[in-house]
Amino acid sequence: MPFFSIVIPTYNRAEKLKGTIHSVLEQTYTDFELLVMDDGSTDQTEKMVSSFSDYRIRYDWVPNSGGPATPRNRGIDVGSAPWISFLDADDMWYPTRLSDVAEAISRNPESDV
C-alpha cells in the first residue's frame, strides 16, 4: 500500500495536466499512487495520461459532473493510501513536496490533517 494517494481532478486539461503529472513523477519521495480522475474530458486527456508508463498512475473517466468535488471524492473512494493529497490539473509541485510532508507526518504522528 502506498503512503500517499495523489488525487488530480481534471476536465479538458490534457496539455496542462502533462506538466502536472511530470511534477509528481519527479518527486524525491516515491511511495505514492497517482489517481487522475477525469470528469468527462472530450480532449486528448486519456491518450496523454496513457503515454506515461508508470505503474503508479491510475486513470478513471466518468461523464461530466459539473465541478471538481465529484472527481475529488471519487479519488478518495478509490485511493488505497492512508494519506490523501490533492493536486489541481494545472498546478505543479516542487520535487521535495511529498518528502517534506512525509517528514512532517513522521515528526508529528498524532496529526490528522
Phi, psi and omega in degrees: 000132178288162179279324180238139164254116180263120184253121177243106172281141181213152174207112178052049180236030187310312184292315179289323182298329180302312178294324178298313179297318177303318182295330177285315182292342178268010179295143176286335175264122192246005183271077183210163166241146182246116184251106177268109185257098185275123183263054174087027180304145176244005177267207183265025183303310182299316179297317180296315180297318181290348176288344175274129179252069180234123185299342183279350182269129173237135182244135180222124179246135170220161178303152185301133179257349177097004179184168185282348183295316182297311178294328175297313180296323175298319178298319176299317182296320184268346179295146182249358184269156177288340181240132179254136176230128180264143177216126178285153187294346180246018179247166177222155179252150168292152186301337182259011185303308181292322179294324177296317180291317179300320178296316179298321178295317181292330177282341183226068187297342179281352182295144174213087188252000000 
